Amino acid sequence: MGKLTYEGNVKVDLEDRALAHLQVVIGNKLRRGESFYFSWADQASTGGGRTSIWIHPRCSLTFKYFGSKAPQLNPAWIDALSFVANSPSGLRVVPETTEPPVEELVG
């Protein structure tokens, strides 16, 4: 289980595999100077609900992995995450896929 930390105080726990794919998508958008929302469902142990953060090129992000090996990246999942990240609602974790992104991922 990995951890994404935003601006030093907002933290979300994610599986290392998902976190590695998100790091690629987020890094690509920030490299292009793009800002966007990233949203996730909060765990019941932290009060439930949803959290959204505005990610921008000057924000502070830390990707902490607890596994010792980098997972193999799935290009189709990176494409699907990138597709969703470019939607008005922003980035969220979508199920891993081996298929190219489709319209119903946006929403």
Secondary structure, 3 states (H helix, E strand, C coil): CEEEEECCCEEEEECHHHHHHHHHHHHHHHHCCCCEEEEEECCHHHCCCEEEEEECCCCCEEEECCCCCCCCCCHHHHHHHHHHHCCCCCECCCCCCCCCCCHHHCC
